[in-house]
Amino acid sequence: MRVAVVEDQPLFRSMLEHTLGSTPGLRVVASVGTVTDATQRITPGAVDVAVLDIDLPDGNGIALGVTLRRRNPQLGILLLSAHDAMDLLLDLPGDVAAGWSYLSKTSGTSEELLVMAVRAAAVGETVLDPALLARVAPRAGSDVARLTDRQYEVLRLIAQGLSNAGIGERLGITEKSVQNHVNAIYATLGIDVDPQRNPRVSAALRLLEETGPAL
């Protein structure tokens, strides 16, 4: 899997290169610090996943990601930021909105989570930062607020990129029980299981849309 890193801080960029480049099955094919260099180096068909810092000296990673995705619709996008700007994913243009992931630089993101997010982005899935998700709660009157405590817990783990098997292991329940919860979540949120759209991505975005800072 070919990965491009766009990060203007040399030390952090070097750490990303080392972590991703030393992971079996991943190869860093471009590592740059500006939007200008990224648009030149990340050409259609040359990269599978772009890891983008949001704050860049000559632009921002979100606009860059939109540009790169429109040039290469199969490109996976993982955003990194020193700020809690996860809700910016809700403002993405509809033609490129699916399958973006978001991790915070300051939340204690592990190497394991970083690699998982890169792999998820490569197949159009979404991984949201667990520490940031832990700080939000459902908005009153929203569909997410209608979920049971267990269903909400499962929804947060879906948004973190865990599979049903992974959720079952985390919660100590069977995979069949997890699937029952997932089906109930989709029904409550009105998410159709459409083979053309990833319902887990839709569920993660609904979680973002219908939550706010926990009081």
C-alpha positions in Angstrom: 0.0 0.0 0.0 1.5 3.3 -1.1 1.3 6.2 1.3 2.0 9.9 1.0 2.7 12.1 4.0 2.0 15.8 3.9 3.2 17.4 7.2 5.1 20.7 7.6 6.8 19.9 10.9 10.0 18.0 9.9 10.2 16.0 13.2 6.6 14.8 13.1 6.9 14.1 9.4 10.0 12.0 10.0 8.1 10.1 12.8 5.2 9.4 10.4 7.6 8.2 7.7 9.4 5.8 10.1 6.2 4.4 11.6 4.4 3.8 8.3 7.5 2.9 6.3 8.5 0.2 8.9 5.0 -1.4 8.8 4.7 -4.5 6.7 2.5 -3.9 3.7 3.0 -0.1 3.7 5.4 2.0 1.7 5.9 5.7 2.0 6.3 7.0 -1.6 6.1 10.7 -1.0 6.8 12.9 2.0 6.4 16.7 1.7 5.6 19.7 3.8 3.4 22.0 1.6 0.3 21.9 -0.5 2.3 22.9 -3.6 4.7 20.0 -3.3 1.8 17.6 -2.5 -0.2 18.5 -5.6 3.0 17.9 -7.7 4.0 14.6 -6.0 0.7 12.9 -5.4 -0.4 12.1 -8.9 -3.4 9.9 -9.9 -2.6 6.2 -9.6 0.7 6.8 -7.7 -0.7 6.8 -4.1 -3.3 4.7 -2.3 -3.6 6.8 0.9 -2.6 10.4 1.7 -2.0 11.4 5.3 -2.6 15.1 5.5 -1.9 17.6 8.2 -4.8 20.2 8.3 -2.6 23.2 9.0 0.0 23.7 6.2 2.0 26.8 5.4 0.5 27.4 2.0 -3.1 26.1 2.5 -4.9 23.4 4.5 -5.2 19.7 4.3 -8.9 19.6 3.9 -8.9 21.6 0.7 -5.9 19.6 -0.5 -7.7 16.4 0.2 -10.7 17.5 -1.8 -8.4 18.4 -4.8 -6.5 15.1 -4.6 -9.7 13.0 -4.2 -11.3 14.7 -7.3 -8.2 13.9 -9.3 -8.1 10.3 -7.9 -11.6 9.2 -6.6 -10.0 6.0 -5.1 -7.5 7.9 -2.9 -7.9 7.3 0.8 -7.6 10.4 3.1 -6.4 10.5 6.7 -6.5 14.0 8.3 -4.2 14.9 11.2 -4.6 18.0 13.3 -3.3 19.5 16.5 -6.8 20.9 17.1 -10.2 19.3 17.6 -11.7 20.0 14.2 -13.3 16.6 13.6 -16.6 18.2 12.7 -15.1 19.7 9.6 -15.7 16.3 8.0 -19.4 17.3 7.9 -18.6 20.2 5.6 -17.0 18.1 2.9 -18.5 18.4 -0.6 -20.8 15.5 -1.3 -18.9 14.1 -4.2 -15.8 13.4 -2.0 -17.3 13.1 1.5 -17.1 9.3 2.0 -14.3 7.5 3.6 -12.2 10.2 5.3 -10.5 9.5 8.6 -9.5 11.9 11.4 -6.9 11.6 14.2 -5.7 14.2 16.6 -1.9 14.8 17.1 -2.5 15.6 20.7 -4.8 12.9 22.0 -2.2 10.2 22.5 -2.8 8.4 19.2 -0.9 5.1 19.1 1.1 3.7 16.2 -1.4 0.9 16.1 -4.4 3.3 15.7 -2.5 5.3 13.0 -1.8 2.2 10.9 -5.4 1.0 11.4 -6.7 4.4 10.2 -4.4 4.3 7.1 -5.6 0.8 6.2 -9.2 1.8 6.7 -8.8 4.9 4.5 -7.4 2.7 1.7 -10.7 0.9 1.5 -13.0 3.9 1.8 -13.8 3.4 5.5 -13.8 6.0 8.3 -11.8 6.0 11.6 -12.4 8.8 14.0 -10.2 9.7 17.0 -11.4 7.6 20.1 -10.2 10.3 22.6 -12.2 13.0 20.8 -15.3 10.7 20.6 -15.1 10.2 24.3 -15.6 13.9 24.9 -19.0 14.2 23.1 -22.5 13.2 23.9 -25.8 13.0 21.9 -27.7 16.2 21.2 -31.1 16.3 22.9 -33.9 15.3 20.5 -31.5 13.7 17.9 -31.9 10.2 16.5 -28.5 9.3 18.2 -30.0 10.3 21.5 -32.7 7.6 21.0 -30.1 4.8 21.0 -29.7 2.7 24.1 -26.5 3.1 26.1 -25.2 -0.2 24.6 -26.1 0.9 21.1 -24.4 4.2 21.5 -21.3 2.4 22.8 -21.4 0.2 19.7 -21.8 3.2 17.4 -18.8 4.9 18.9 -16.7 1.7 18.3 -18.0 1.6 14.7 -16.8 5.2 14.3 -13.4 4.2 15.6 -13.1 1.7 12.8 -13.6 -1.6 14.7 -15.1 -4.6 12.9 -18.0 -6.4 14.5 -15.6 -9.0 15.7 -13.4 -6.3 17.2 -16.4 -4.7 18.9 -17.5 -8.0 20.3 -14.0 -8.6 21.8 -13.9 -5.1 23.2 -17.3 -5.4 24.9 -17.2 -9.1 25.8 -20.2 -10.1 23.7 -20.8 -12.3 20.7 -20.4 -11.1 17.2 -24.0 -12.0 16.6 -25.0 -9.7 19.4 -22.9 -7.0 17.9 -24.7 -7.4 14.5 -28.1 -7.2 16.3 -27.0 -3.9 17.8 -25.7 -2.6 14.5 -29.0 -3.5 12.8 -30.9 -1.6 15.5 -28.6 1.4 15.2 -29.1 1.5 11.4 -32.9 1.3 11.9 -33.0 4.1 14.5 -30.8 6.3 12.4 -32.6 5.5 9.1 -29.4 4.2 7.5 -30.1 1.9 4.5 -27.8 -1.0 3.9 -27.0 0.0 0.4 -24.1 -1.9 -1.4 -23.2 1.4 -3.2 -22.6 3.2 0.2 -20.8 2.1 3.3 -23.3 2.2 6.1 -20.6 2.2 8.7 -19.2 5.4 7.3 -22.8 6.9 7.2 -23.2 5.9 10.9 -19.9 7.5 11.9 -20.9 10.8 10.2 -24.3 10.7 11.9 -22.5 10.3 15.2 -20.4 13.4 14.4 -23.5 15.4 13.2 -25.7 14.6 16.2 -23.3 15.0 19.1 -21.7 17.9 20.9 -19.3 18.5 23.8 -20.3 16.5 26.8 -21.3 18.6 29.8 
